[in-house]
């Protein structure tokens, strides 16, 4: 008779995400995962398929969570420009409040694993494309509402906003001043004027 799991998979994924986020993929050992998650090694392999598969699942969970939060925020704001400003403010506030200065899990993963670990490239590129498409959709809404000029290169602006948001996350690790970071965001958002 098969044994029933004695743990909540979502809770374990969240704990694993926290550990990977804090330490990175390479600096997190299987033993640390076993100890931190409170499950035995066999259960970890049976349920999640090992360190690589567990990392991929935690990354995907983080990605989906961030995408949903960004979509919800942008969609809830009638003004597209104000929506992007609020998105950057929310991101900055989360970063500044983080006492551990973990930064963005996606940015950390990108800088740790690329270019040396090409197998992660499709996952990271999918995240980029998802966010650029999300930003483009709302920029197009801004054009339709008359807030943004139809003469602007919206695809390039969507890519720039993605890069700006990620770049601010990196700068925040060395200069967590919300005031300074907001100046950077506001300078970048002027492209919408």
Kinemage of the C-alpha trace (Angstrom):
@kinemage 1
@onewidth
@group {chain A} dominant
@subgroup {mainchain}
@vectorlist {calphas} color= white
{ca unk a 1} P 0.000 0.000 0.000
{ca unk a 2} L 1.481 3.397 -0.994
{ca unk a 3} L 2.326 5.800 1.805
{ca unk a 4} L 0.464 9.074 1.969
{ca unk a 5} L 2.438 12.297 1.958
{ca unk a 6} L 2.872 13.896 5.333
{ca unk a 7} L 3.495 17.390 3.973
{ca unk a 8} L 1.810 20.127 1.961
{ca unk a 9} L 3.474 20.385 -1.465
{ca unk a 10} L 2.711 24.112 -1.851
{ca unk a 11} L 4.182 24.858 1.563
{ca unk a 12} L 7.301 22.867 0.693
{ca unk a 13} L 7.603 24.710 -2.641
{ca unk a 14} L 7.353 28.044 -0.836
{ca unk a 15} L 10.054 27.034 1.662
{ca unk a 16} L 12.282 25.787 -1.173
{ca unk a 17} L 11.731 29.028 -3.083
{ca unk a 18} L 12.763 31.045 -0.029
{ca unk a 19} L 15.961 29.029 0.347
{ca unk a 20} L 16.881 29.142 -3.362
{ca unk a 21} L 16.055 32.851 -3.451
{ca unk a 22} L 18.288 33.583 -0.492
{ca unk a 23} L 21.240 31.331 -1.403
{ca unk a 24} L 20.963 30.761 -5.144
{ca unk a 25} L 20.834 27.488 -7.028
{ca unk a 26} L 24.475 26.447 -6.708
{ca unk a 27} L 24.928 27.418 -3.062
{ca unk a 28} L 21.894 25.402 -1.974
{ca unk a 29} L 22.805 21.793 -1.309
{ca unk a 30} L 20.450 18.835 -1.263
{ca unk a 31} L 21.167 18.391 2.443
{ca unk a 32} L 20.194 22.010 3.107
{ca unk a 33} L 16.968 21.438 1.202
{ca unk a 34} L 16.203 18.294 3.198
{ca unk a 35} L 16.913 20.109 6.478
{ca unk a 36} L 15.091 23.319 5.543
{ca unk a 37} L 12.041 21.600 4.064
{ca unk a 38} L 11.690 19.084 6.857
{ca unk a 39} L 11.172 16.149 4.496
{ca unk a 40} L 13.446 13.238 3.801
{ca unk a 41} L 15.560 12.964 0.684
{ca unk a 42} L 13.489 10.107 -0.785
{ca unk a 43} L 10.269 12.130 -0.454
{ca unk a 44} L 11.942 15.110 -2.047
{ca unk a 45} L 13.009 13.033 -5.056
{ca unk a 46} L 9.691 11.155 -5.280
{ca unk a 47} L 7.608 14.317 -5.146
{ca unk a 48} L 9.744 16.898 -6.907
{ca unk a 49} L 12.303 14.915 -8.902
{ca unk a 50} L 15.511 16.279 -7.392
{ca unk a 51} L 17.173 19.640 -7.002
{ca unk a 52} L 16.921 20.804 -10.641
{ca unk a 53} L 13.233 19.931 -10.924
{ca unk a 54} L 12.454 21.452 -7.529
{ca unk a 55} L 14.260 24.654 -8.496
{ca unk a 56} L 12.358 24.821 -11.779
{ca unk a 57} L 9.044 24.388 -9.949
{ca unk a 58} L 9.879 27.103 -7.422
{ca unk a 59} L 10.980 29.429 -10.209
{ca unk a 60} L 7.744 28.800 -12.102
{ca unk a 61} L 5.688 29.437 -8.977
{ca unk a 62} L 7.505 32.738 -8.402
{ca unk a 63} L 7.108 33.700 -12.057
{ca unk a 64} L 3.377 32.999 -12.069
{ca unk a 65} L 2.895 34.853 -8.799
{ca unk a 66} L 4.734 37.932 -10.114
{ca unk a 67} L 2.976 37.865 -13.471
{ca unk a 68} L -0.443 37.648 -11.843
{ca unk a 69} L 0.365 40.473 -9.408
{ca unk a 70} L 1.600 42.737 -12.224
{ca unk a 71} L -1.415 41.968 -14.412
{ca unk a 72} L -3.820 42.611 -11.540
{ca unk a 73} L -2.178 45.926 -10.669
{ca unk a 74} L -1.979 47.188 -14.264
{ca unk a 75} L -5.523 46.055 -15.133
{ca unk a 76} L -7.020 47.659 -12.025
{ca unk a 77} L -5.670 51.114 -12.838
{ca unk a 78} L -7.748 53.144 -15.347
{ca unk a 79} L -4.692 55.230 -16.289
{ca unk a 80} L -1.984 53.160 -17.972
{ca unk a 81} L 0.741 55.651 -17.036
{ca unk a 82} L -0.415 55.636 -13.420
{ca unk a 83} L -0.548 51.818 -13.513
{ca unk a 84} L 3.078 51.559 -14.574
{ca unk a 85} L 4.085 54.116 -11.942
{ca unk a 86} L 2.265 52.117 -9.247
{ca unk a 87} L 3.888 48.902 -10.501
{ca unk a 88} L 7.343 50.426 -10.092
{ca unk a 89} L 6.441 51.865 -6.685
{ca unk a 90} L 5.191 48.467 -5.480
{ca unk a 91} L 8.363 46.805 -6.735
{ca unk a 92} L 10.558 49.440 -5.090
{ca unk a 93} L 8.723 49.224 -1.778
{ca unk a 94} L 9.077 45.442 -1.683
{ca unk a 95} L 12.772 45.714 -2.487
{ca unk a 96} L 13.506 48.453 0.048
{ca unk a 97} L 11.620 46.634 2.826
{ca unk a 98} L 13.554 43.403 2.246
{ca unk a 99} L 16.102 43.394 5.074
{ca unk a 100} L 17.931 40.422 3.528
{ca unk a 101} L 18.373 42.309 0.221
{ca unk a 102} L 17.487 39.174 -1.717
{ca unk a 103} L 16.443 41.173 -4.757
{ca unk a 104} L 14.360 39.632 -7.502
{ca unk a 105} L 14.464 35.847 -7.743
{ca unk a 106} L 14.361 36.046 -11.559
{ca unk a 107} L 17.204 38.571 -11.764
{ca unk a 108} L 19.272 36.574 -9.266
{ca unk a 109} L 18.689 33.391 -11.241
{ca unk a 110} L 19.620 35.086 -14.512
{ca unk a 111} L 22.861 36.522 -13.191
{ca unk a 112} L 23.815 33.280 -11.451
{ca unk a 113} L 23.038 30.788 -14.200
{ca unk a 114} L 23.405 32.570 -17.550
{ca unk a 115} L 25.477 32.185 -19.736
{ca unk a 116} L 27.086 29.106 -18.177
{ca unk a 117} L 23.901 27.068 -17.682
{ca unk a 118} L 22.147 27.199 -21.040
{ca unk a 119} L 19.448 24.710 -19.992
{ca unk a 120} L 17.821 27.510 -17.922
{ca unk a 121} L 17.754 29.982 -20.822
{ca unk a 122} L 14.306 28.937 -22.183
{ca unk a 123} L 12.705 29.352 -18.752
{ca unk a 124} L 14.232 32.781 -18.223
{ca unk a 125} L 13.433 33.869 -21.762
{ca unk a 126} L 9.817 32.760 -21.317
{ca unk a 127} L 9.617 35.040 -18.280
{ca unk a 128} L 10.994 37.972 -20.285
{ca unk a 129} L 8.567 37.376 -23.134
{ca unk a 130} L 5.630 37.052 -20.736
{ca unk a 131} L 6.381 40.377 -19.073
{ca unk a 132} L 7.112 42.178 -22.321
{ca unk a 133} L 3.796 40.918 -23.751
{ca unk a 134} L 1.959 41.995 -20.602
{ca unk a 135} L 3.535 45.447 -20.746
{ca unk a 136} L 2.828 45.733 -24.479
{ca unk a 137} L -0.848 44.881 -23.914
{ca unk a 138} L -1.196 47.725 -21.421
{ca unk a 139} L 0.801 50.137 -23.562
{ca unk a 140} L -1.599 49.379 -26.411
{ca unk a 141} L -4.465 50.106 -24.037
{ca unk a 142} L -2.776 53.434 -23.309
{ca unk a 143} L -2.715 54.245 -27.024
{ca unk a 144} L -6.382 53.229 -27.384
{ca unk a 145} L -7.283 55.520 -24.463
{ca unk a 146} L -5.332 58.439 -25.959
{ca unk a 147} L -2.794 58.460 -23.101
{ca unk a 148} L 0.184 57.346 -25.183
{ca unk a 149} L 1.100 58.528 -28.666
{ca unk a 150} L 0.438 55.959 -31.406
{ca unk a 151} L 3.771 57.001 -32.966
{ca unk a 152} L 5.773 55.334 -30.195
{ca unk a 153} L 7.561 52.000 -30.676
{ca unk a 154} L 5.531 50.100 -28.093
{ca unk a 155} L 7.451 46.807 -28.377
{ca unk a 156} L 10.731 48.569 -27.643
{ca unk a 157} L 9.157 50.471 -24.750
{ca unk a 158} L 7.772 47.228 -23.293
{ca unk a 159} L 11.262 45.690 -23.486
{ca unk a 160} L 12.802 48.807 -21.927
{ca unk a 161} L 10.298 48.781 -19.040
{ca unk a 162} L 11.118 45.134 -18.351
{ca unk a 163} L 14.852 45.911 -18.382
{ca unk a 164} L 14.355 49.021 -16.241
{ca unk a 165} L 12.367 47.152 -13.614
{ca unk a 166} L 14.976 44.393 -13.416
{ca unk a 167} L 17.847 46.867 -13.427
{ca unk a 168} L 16.352 48.838 -10.570
{ca unk a 169} L 16.143 45.581 -8.619
{ca unk a 170} L 19.899 45.130 -9.045
{ca unk a 171} L 20.736 48.744 -8.139
{ca unk a 172} L 18.529 48.463 -5.036
{ca unk a 173} L 20.902 45.857 -3.623
{ca unk a 174} L 23.650 48.480 -3.373
{ca unk a 175} L 21.514 51.612 -2.977
{ca unk a 176} L 18.187 50.804 -1.315
{ca unk a 177} L 17.084 54.456 -1.224
{ca unk a 178} L 13.458 54.536 -2.343
{ca unk a 179} L 13.861 58.200 -3.290
{ca unk a 180} L 16.864 57.522 -5.553
{ca unk a 181} L 15.289 54.433 -7.093
{ca unk a 182} L 12.042 56.282 -7.773
{ca unk a 183} L 13.973 58.992 -9.634
{ca unk a 184} L 15.378 56.281 -11.908
{ca unk a 185} L 11.907 54.805 -12.463
{ca unk a 186} L 10.359 58.199 -13.166
{ca unk a 187} L 13.109 59.040 -15.683
{ca unk a 188} L 12.408 55.769 -17.488
{ca unk a 189} L 8.642 56.229 -17.382
{ca unk a 190} L 8.967 59.595 -19.137
{ca unk a 191} L 9.236 57.596 -22.350
{ca unk a 192} L 5.442 57.268 -22.097
{ca unk a 193} L 4.922 61.057 -22.304
